[in-house]
Amino acid sequence: MSPVTNKTRAHAPAAAELDPEERMSRDELEALQLSRLQQTVRRAYENVPLYTRKFDAVGMHPDDIRELSDLEKLPFTTKDDLRETYPFGMFAVPRSEVTRIHASSGTTGLPTVVGYTQGDLDRWANLVARSLRAAGIRPGQMVHNAYGYGLFTGGLGAHAGIERLGCTVVPMSGGNTLKQVQLIRDFEPDAIMCTPTYLLTIIDALRASGIDPRDSSITVGVLGAEPWTNEMRTTIEESFGIDALDIYGLSEVMGPGVGSECIESKDGPHIWEDEFRPEIVDALGHAVPDGRQGELVFTTLTKEALPIIRYRTHDISTLLPGTARPNMRRIMKITGRNDDMIILRGVNLFPTQIEEIALTIDGLSPHFVLELTKQGRMDCMTVRIEPTPGLSAAEGERASAALVRDIKTRIGSSVTVELAAPGSLERSGGKLKRVYDNR
């Protein structure tokens, strides 16, 4: 659904504005992929001891990569591989040639460390700029960047792409929401980049300051770094009067800008396949045809400092034909990760499924958390969700009952729903924690 607004709408780039790779035929693109894949596999084999061992263990040599399908014969790379080689063991260049280092938070163990040569940073900036242009942003516009700066790739990755496109960047970073509101009001940016849940926080703060978000200057939101649904898109677009587009990325592969939605279609991120070769694999690690759901796997095609071969992302998606960029395949919006999946009395579910259902029920807001507990031997889940402001007690009871019913009908799990006071649940300062497992 398009936002209802009197703002000037963003528009798709003309063909002449696209990069040459975006205009290639599929055959030309796959020929480029094969050439780059062969170079990347050789770089990894010759310069990264872990890959030398892995390839030798399965009897594969770089010379054995003669067609794109040969990629499936190579072993996977996992987050554990990056932790095993911590901190710099996956680098394929001397540390002195690494211009920048990023890393994950490391909250569940050693952080995963990624490095970039200057060439890597230049290509990354180009891809983020391509993503912003695909979202309808144009040179000369102002972009408010509320992704976190620091070791997280979001802030600096977005920053470089904004500048590369020829836009003015407001390097706000995450948090300090009242300051965000002030700068949006005073600077009048054209676009914003942040996580979708943090944009909900900004929307609430604008309203609390007496500002209708639809009256702001912002026309486009480029949102990523966490799964979000099309129902969330509708809520954001209608609340803010903007076009909300999904940008996809992950640190181990590059950062934001691995793929992005296009303003003319908004039907899932197109993967920039001149730089990355995507696959979908099933639970056993077997590659599946396009159109089948499974785990998303990436191989980098041009990375110098940290070439990654068949990296298992844990993101659940489906590869589909391109639309706005016909030569580049797209992925369905990421709505979950197989390592974030909740198993509740034998039923598998993702937090985004709850979001998808809740946002179709009148009277319920997008602000919720899931609390997992045990009663005896039984796993139980409580959905604590805020109602929309002004909802009566009777309307709240009906909305809660509808959520219980629809979760049971559509997912197959029985849950308890508790209405929380409006504004009482924690708001996102960047990435939002949805699940609290107290079992």
N, C-alpha and C positions, 0 to 999 in steps of 0.2 A: 504494500500500500504506500502510495506517495504521500508525503506530508502535505497538509492543507495549510498554505501560507501565502502571503503576498510578497515574500522575499523573491529576489531574482534567483531562479533555479540554476544550479550547476549544469553543465552540458558536456557531452562526450567530446573528446578531442577529434579534430579532423584527421584524415588518413595521413596527411603530410606531417602532422605533429608526432606521429608514432615513431618509435625506434625501428631501424631496419629489421631487427629480429622479430618484431611484432607483425611485420608485413610479409614475412617469409611464407612459402608454402609449407605444408606439413612434411613433405619429402625433404625440402631444403633444411628444415629445422632438425629433422632426425639425422641427416648427414652431419650437421654441425655437432649434434649431441654425441654421435659415435666418435668423431675425431677428438672431441674434448674428453669423452669418457676414457679413451685409450691413453691420453696424456695424464689424466688424473690417476688412473690405476697404476701407471708406471711411477708417477711421483710418489704415491703412497707406498708402493712395494719397495722402492729403492731408498726411501728416506725415513720411513716409520717402522721401527723394529716390530711393533705389534702386528702391522699388516704383513710384513715379511713372514712372520710365524703363521699367521692365519691363512694366508694364501698357500704357503708351502704345505700346511696341514691338509688342505683339500686338493692338492695337486694342481693348483692354478697358477699361471704365470701371466704377466701383462700381455705377452704375445698371443695368449689364448683368447683375448677379447677381439673378436672379428666382426661381431654384430651386436646390436643393442640387447638382444635376448640373452647373450652370454653373461650379462650382468647377474642374472639369476643364479649362476653357478658360484658366485662369490659369497663368502660368509658375511653375516650381519655385523654391524657395529652397535654396541649398546652403551647406555650411560655407565654401566659397570666398567667397560673398557676405558672410558675417560677417567674414571676414578682410579683404576688400577695403574694408569700411567701418570697420575697426578705428580707435579703440576704441568710439566711441559713435554711429557713423553710422546704426545700425539703430534707435536709440531714437525712439519716436513722441511723447515728451513732453520738455520741457526737462530738462536734466541735474539741475536743482535739485529736480525732482519725483521723482527716482529715489532710493528709500530704501535700496536695497542693490544691490551689484554682485557677481556671481559670474563665473567664467571657467574655461575648460578649462586643462589643464596646459601646452598650447602646445609639447609635445615634438616635434611635426612641423612647426612653423611658428608664426606668430602665434597666440596663444590666441584662442578665440572668447569674446566678452564678452557677458554677458546682464545685463539690468537689471530691477528690480522696483519698482513703486510700492507704497505701503502697501496699496492695494487688491489688487494682485497677491499680496503676501505673505499677506494674510488668506485669499484664495481658495486659495492653495497649502497653507496650514495646514489648511484645511477638507478638502481632498482627501486629504492624508496621514492626517488623523484618520479620514476615511471608509474609507481603505484599511486602517488598523489595526483598525477596527471590523469590516470584512469578514473580517479574518484571525482574528476571535474574541477580540480584546483589548478589555477593558472599562475604563471609568473607575475610577480608584482603584488599578489595577494598576501595577506598576513595570516600566519598559522600559529595558534596558541598550542604549545606543546606541553601537555600535562602528563606525559610518560615520565617515570622516574629516571633521573640521571644517576650515573655511578657505574658499578660493575654490571648491573642489569643492562641489557642491550637496547631496551626500548628508547630511552631518552636521547642518547647520543646518536643512535641509529636514525631515529626520526629527524633529529636536528640536522644532520648532514644532508639528508634527502631534501628537506625543506629548502635549505640554502642552495643545493644543487639545481633545484627546479627554478631558482630565481625568485623565491618568495622571502618575505620577512618572517623571521622566526621569533616567537616570544618564548624563551627557554624557562618556563615556569617550574617544570618538574611536578611531581605529585605532592599531595597534601596541601596544608595551609589554604583550606577551601575558601575562606573569606577573602583572602588575597586574590585567589583565582577569580572570584566574582567581581572584585574591584577592577582587575585588569581587563576582564571581558567587557565590562561596562565602559571603562575609560579608553581602552585602545581600539575597541570595535574590530576584532579580528574577523576574517572571513571563514575560517575553518578551525577545528579543534582536533587534536590527537590525544587519546587517552584510552583507558580500559572502559568497556561499556558500563560496568558497575560504578566506576568513579564518575562517569558522566551523569548517572542517576543522582549521585551525591551533589554534583554541581547544580543540577536542576532543582533539587530541594533547597539548596542554599540560595539560589537566585530568587526563588519564591519567598523564602524567609526574609530576604532583603527587600521585598516589595517589588521585585522585577518579574514580569512575565517572561519566561525563557523564550517564548515565541517572538518577543519584541527585540531580542538580541540581534546583533549583526551576523551571527554565525549561520551559515547555510549548509555546511558539510561537516560531518563528524567521521573521522577515519579511526576505527575502533578495533582493538585486538588485545592479545596477550592473555585472553581467557575465553572459554567457550561461552557463546550466547546464541539465543534462538531468534527466529524470525518474529516471534511474538514480542521479544524484547526490542527488536528493531522497530516494530510498530509503536510500542510504548514510547520509545525515545523520539521517534520522528514526529509523533503527534504532540508530545509534550514540548518539544523544542522547535518544531517547525523547520526541520533540517532533513537532508538526506544522510542516512547513517550507513556506512560501508565497512565491510570486514577486511582488515589487513592481516595476513597470516605470516608467521615466522616463528623460529625458535633459535635459541642461542647457538646450539651445537651445529646447526646448519648454516646460519648466518646471523639471524636476528630478524626484526620486522622487515617485510618486503620480499619474502620468498614467493609470495603470491598476494593478489589483491582483487577485490571485487571492482567491477567497472560500473560507472554511473548509469550507463544505458541499459544494464541488465539486472544488476544486484541479485545475481543467482548463484553465489558462491565464488570464492577467490579463484581467479585464473592463476595457475602456477607459471612462473617465468621460466619456461622449459629450456631456454637457451643457456641457463645457468644451473638448473637442477633437474635431475631425472627422478620423477616420482614413481612409486609402485604402491600397490595395495597387496597385503599378504593376509592369509587366514591365521587361525589360532595355532596352526602347526608350522607357520612360516612359509607356506607355499604361496607363490604369486597367483593372484586371481585376475580374471579379465576385468576390463573397465566395466563399470556398472554394478559391480559386486562390492558390498561393504566389507571392510576389514581394517587392519592397522596400516597407517600411512608410513611409508619408508622413503627416505631420500638419499640420493647420491649427489654430492656437489660435482660440478663439471669444470669449474675454473678456480676454486679456492687454492691458494698457494701455501699459506701458513698451516692450515688445518683442513686438508682434504678428508672428506668423510664418505665412506663407502657403505651404502645400504644401512643407514642409521634408522633404528627402530624408534619412532617418535612416541608410541603409545596412543597417538591420536586416532580416533575412530572416524573414518570417512569413506567416501566413494569417489573414484575418478570418473569424470564425465566428459563428453566432448566439449570443446570450447564454443562459446557463443559470440560475445562481443570481440574476442580475439580467437577466431576459428582455429588457428594453428596451435594454440596453447590449450592443453586440457585444463579443466577446472575441478575443484573438489567441492563436495557438499560442505556446507558450514559445519565446522567441528562442534559437535554437541556433547562430546565426552571423551575421556581417556580411559583406556582399559585398566590403568592403575588407579583411577579415581572411581571406578565402578563400585557401587554399594550392593552387597548381596544381603537381601532381607528375606529370611525364611525361604531360601531357595529361589528367589526372584531377583534378577539382575536389573538394576536401575541406575540412572545418572541424575545428578542434580538438575541438569537442564530439562529433563522430562517433567520434573515438578514445576519448574519455571514456565514451561510451555503450557501446562494445564492451568496453572494459577492465573496467568495473564489473560485467559479467555473467560474468566469468571468476574462478573461485575462486582465491585466492592473490594477486590483484593489488589494489593500493590505488588511491585516487583521486589519488595524488601522481605526476605525470608531467610531462615536458617533451618538446617536439618539436624536434629539431635538423636543420636543412636544410643539406646540403653538396653539392658537385659532385665527381664522379669522371669526369674527362675532360669530355665534353659531357653527361653524364648527371646529372640531379638525383636526389639520394638523401635519404631521411628516416630518422632513427633515433629511435625512441621509447624514451626513458630513463624507466623506471617503477620505483617502489619496490614490492617484494612486501609482503604482510602479515607482521607479525612472526612469527618461528618457522617460516617456510616452509623446508623442506629443499631441498637443491640439486636433487634429482631433481624435486621438486614445482615448483620455480622453472623448470626447463627445460621441463616440460610446460605451465606457464602461459604462458611466453614463446612457445612453439610455437603454442599456441592463439590468442594475440593476433596473431601473424604470419598465421596461417591465416584468422582471421575478418576481419581488415582486408582481405586479398586478396579474400575471398569477397564481403564486403558493400560494400566501397568500390571495389575493383578496382585497388588499388595494392600493390606489393611494398615492404615496409619491413623495417628491421632493428630488433630489440628488444633492449635491454640492461637488465638488472636493476641498479638502483642500491641501495646499502646503505640499509636503513631509516633515515629521518631525515636523509639526505644531501642531498636536493634542497631548493632554496629554498622556504620556506613563505610564504604570502601574508601581507602586512601590511595588505592592503586589496584592491586589484586585483592579480591574479596574472599574470605574464608566462608564457605557455605556449610560445611559438614563438621559437626562436633561429635566424635565417636567416643562415647563414655562406657563402652561395653567392657 
